[in-house]
């Protein structure tokens, strides 16, 4: 006679345990449904209130083609004007005179290319300064790496202030301090980039493996040695990725802050808007779009090459 071993998983569960499991499971499902219903209701109420405050339900008077005045919903009244604006930005191009039409469209291209170079250089220098500031402050701003809670509080508050104030506001402040020009734009974007990159870098630092740092500490390394040999090698791929993304963002930002006199293509946007040169706006938009697209392509290739993905694709 052969005895066969029976595992505990082969034993049939008791009916009371199964009933208790089903009751707990049903209670959990009911609780989840109630929570989803309450959350959806709160979201809907907040959405409606926000839309009301934002004048999405506003009714305004418009002038019809025959000159009469009538009341319309602001969205339906404004969309046709958006179409009119887009039509005004499209230049007249004919195949017979395409070269002449393009020359008339980009009639200020020497000035725009010079300002585009200035825009890219502003973004580059601001990114370098922002990376330095954000990288240095990201380690004491991480909860698992900070020397003490007071340094953590000071670094986090500084990063919050730097990224909370928009680049345009920083640009206005620095234009007041240093007059108009690229310097104000560099400082404005760099300060905002420091806050944004410092936040992103610190979140990456908080997700690292602490065992390499403990090994460096056990070998007698200082806090700086732990950061240099234990943390930096782990976070470097993410640092590079966020840095290249920030450079692309800074190119767009540097093309706008010139609107307040901080250098770059923004001053041309202001001039075109002031004189209602809508075709110039579309030309400037194409220049910025192509520039950002090229920078995005090159930064992606560079990032893949640095982290080794280029060899696997």
N, C-alpha and C positions, 0 to 999 in steps of 0.2 A: 504493500500500500504506500503510495507516494503522497506526501503532504505538500500542498501548493501554498506558498506564502501569499498573503493578501495585504496589499498596501492600504494605507488610510484613505487614498483617493478612490479606491474601489468600493468603499463602504457607502451605502446609500445615505444621503443626508436625512436628518430627522425632519419630520413634517413641521414641527414648531420652528426650527431654524429657518426653513424655507419660507414659511409664512411671515416670519419677522423680517427676512430680507426683502420680500415683496412689499411689505408695508413701508419699510424704510425707503425702498427705491421709489415707490409711488409718491411718498411724502416729499422726497427730494425733487421729483419731476414737477409736482405741484408748486413747490417753492421756487423752482427755476422759472416756471411759467408766470408766476405772480411777479417775480423780479423783472422778467423781460417785459411784461405788460406795463409795470410801473415805469421802467426805464424808457420804454417807447413813448409813453404818455408824456413824461417829462421832456424828452427830446422834441416831441411834436410841439409842445407848448412853447419851449424855448425858441424853436424855429419860427413859429408864428409871431412871437413877440419881437424877435430880431428882425423879421421881415417887415413888421409894422413900423418899427423904429427906423429901419432903412428905407422907408417910403416905397416899398414894393407894392403896397396896396393904394398908393396915392392916385388920385384922379386929377387931371390937369386939362386946361383948355388948349386946343390946337386950332390952327387956321386951315380950313379945307381949300381945295383948288379953286372953288368959286368964291372964296373970300369970307365964307361964313365961319363962325366960331362954334365949336362944339366940344363937349366934355368927352375925354377918352382916358382909358387906363394908361398910366405913364409908360408901361412897358410897350404896349402896342403903339403909343405915340412916339416913343423914342427910337424904336428899331428902324423905321424908315429913314430917320436922320443918320443913323449909323451907316446905312447903305449909301446915303448921299455922300457921307464923308469918305468912305472907301472908294467910291467912284471918282471923287475929286483927286484922290491920291494916285490914280492910275493915269499915266501919261498917254498921249496919243502916239502910237507907233504904227508905221506903215512899212511894208516890205520894200517898197521902192526907195524910201529914204530912211532905212533903218539906222544906218550909221549916223546920219545927221540927227535923227530923233533921239538916239541914245546919247549923243554928245550934248544935246540940249537938256536931256534928263539929268545927266551927271555933269552939269556944266561947271560945278565947283570942285571937281574931283581932285585937283592938286591940293587945295586947302583941306578937303575931307581926308585925304590920305595922310597928310601931315598930322591932323588932329587924331586920326585913327591910331597912328604910331604913338602919339602922346597918350591916348587912352590905354593902349596895351602896356606901355611903360609904367603908367600910374598903377594899373592893376598888378603888374609884376612886382614893383617895389612895395606896394601895400601888402601883397601876399607874403613877401619875404618877411616884412616886419611883423605881420600878423602871425605867421608860423613861429617865428622866434618867441614872441610874447605868449602865444597860446601853448606852445610846447613846454616852455619853462614853467608856466603856471599850472599846467594840467596835472603835474605830479603832486604838488602840495594840495591841489584841489580835489584829489581822489581820496575817498574815505579810507581805502586800504593802504595808501602810501603816504598820507600826510604825516608830518612830524608830530603835530598836536592839533587839538580842536580849534585853537585860536588862529593858527595859520590857515586851516581849512576854511574857517568863516571869512577871513579877510580875502583870501584868493577867490572864493566863490562869489562874494559880494562884488568884488571888482569886475569879474567876468560878467556878472549879471548886468551891472551898470553899462559896461562897454557894449554889450550886444543889445540891450534894451533900447538905447537911443538910436534912431535910424541914421543911416549914412548922411542923408540930406541935412539933418539937424547938426550932426558933427561938422559937416562941410560949412554950414552957415557960421558956426562958432569959429572955425579955423579961418574962414575968409575974413571975419571981423578981426581976428588976431594977426594974421599974416598977409592980409590983402588977397586979391584974386590971383589965381594961378594954380598950377599943378600941385604945389606943395600942400595946399589946403586939402585937395582931393586925396593925396597919398595918406596924409595923417588921418583923415576922416574914415577912409576905407580900412586902413590898417588897424585903427582902434576898434572898429566894429568887427573886423575879422579876428582880432585877438580874442574878443569875447565869444564869438561863435566857435572858432576852432578850439579854444580852451575848454569849452563845454563838451565838444565832441571827443577831443583827446582824453579828457578826464573820464568820460564814460567808457572808453576803450580800456583805460588803465584799470578801472574797477573790475573788469572781466578777465584779467590775466591770471595765470597760474602762479600762486605765491611760493611754490616750492623752490624755484630757482633763486628767489630773493632770500629765502630762509637758508639755502645752501651758502650763498655769498656772505650772509650775516654770520653763519656758523664758522666760516673761514676767517672771520675777523674783519670783514669789509664794513665800511661806513655806510651811512644812508645813501650818499651819492654813488658809492660802489654798487649798492643794491639796485639803484635805478639804472645805472649805466650797463651793468652786466646781466641783470635779472629781468628788468622791465622793458627797456628800450628794444632789445631784439624781438620781443614778442609783439610789440605794438607797431613796429615800423611799417609793415605792409598797410595797415589801416591808416597810419599817419600819411603815407604817400597818397593813398586813395582820396582821403578827405582834403588834402592839400591841393591836388589837381582839380578836384571839384570846386574848391573855394576860388581857385584862380579863374575858372570859367565864370563863376558868379561875380567876381570882382570886375571882370571885363564888362559885364552888363552894368554893374553899378557905376563904374567909372565913366560910362557913356551917358549917364543920367545926371550925376552930380555937377557936371559942367553947367547945368541949367541954372545953378546958383553962383556960378563964377569960379568953380573949382577945377577948371581945365577939362580937356577932352572934347568929345563930340557933342556933349550936352549943350554947349553954347550954340551950336548950329541948330539943334532941335528947338531951342528957345527962339532963335531968330526966325526959323521957318514958321513956327506957330504964331509969332507976333505979326509977321507980314502975310500970313495965310498962304504960304508957298507949299501947298499940299503935296505936289510932286517931289519937292525936296525931301519931305518927310518919308515918302516911300523909298526914295533913293538911300537915305540914311538908314532906314530900316533894313534894306537889303544888305548894305555894307556891314551892319552889326550882325545880322543873321549869318552871313557867310563867314565872318570872322569867328563867331562863337562855334559854328559848325566845324570849321577847320581846327580850332583849339580843342574842341571835344574829341575829334578824331585823333589828333596827335597825342593828347594827354592819355587817351585810352591805350594807344600803342605803347607809350612810354611806361605806363603803369603795368601793363602786362609783361613788358620786357624786364622791368625791375623785379617783379615778384615771381618771374619765371614762367608765366602762363604762355608767353610767346613761343616757347619751345614745344609746348604740348598742342598747339593749334596749327 
